[in-house]
Amino acid sequence: MDLIGKVQMPVGESLCANAEALVRGVFDEVEILAAASGSGDAVLAARLDALVRSRPITGYGSQSTLVRVEWTLLDSRGDVVWIGTATGEGSSDMGVWNAEEMATRQMRDATVELVRDSFQQMTAAPSIDLFAEQLRAREAADAEEESQPDDEEQ
């Protein structure tokens, strides 16, 4: 086992897989885009804020990986609706698995915890609730307007 060498951390793959599940659990309609565009009612963007990996003194200590992501929810005009920072941590004992397996396990556990923290923050955010209420009211008003006969038809 290489205790000093480089280990590739599967950050993007793990975050992407879990982020999609997160947003589908929080929002009614979700469209996954490679880059933010002008379509839709809102855009949720993630920024990796920190990736910290501990290094135990001995080869058989516990090692942990902490991941912190800043989420920004923007409305269709680009105005900030909500900003939150979520954290997740995964740990494992060194000397048991090879370095690649250990890194993958730590990232998986960290992102699961990160998604749980993100979900709790998003579903408890008053600004997101208010934004959703405003969207529902706008949709109801649009539906009401569409159901009204035009003056020309009368």
Secondary structure, DSSP 8 states (H G I E B T S, - for coil): --SSS-----HHHHHHHHHHHHHHHH-SS----SS--S-SSEEEEEEEEEEEE---SSTTSEEEEEEEEEEEEEETTS-EEEEEEEEEEEEEETTTS-HHHHHHHHHHHHHHHHHHHHHHHHHH-HHHHHHHHHHHHHHHHHHHHHHS--GGG-
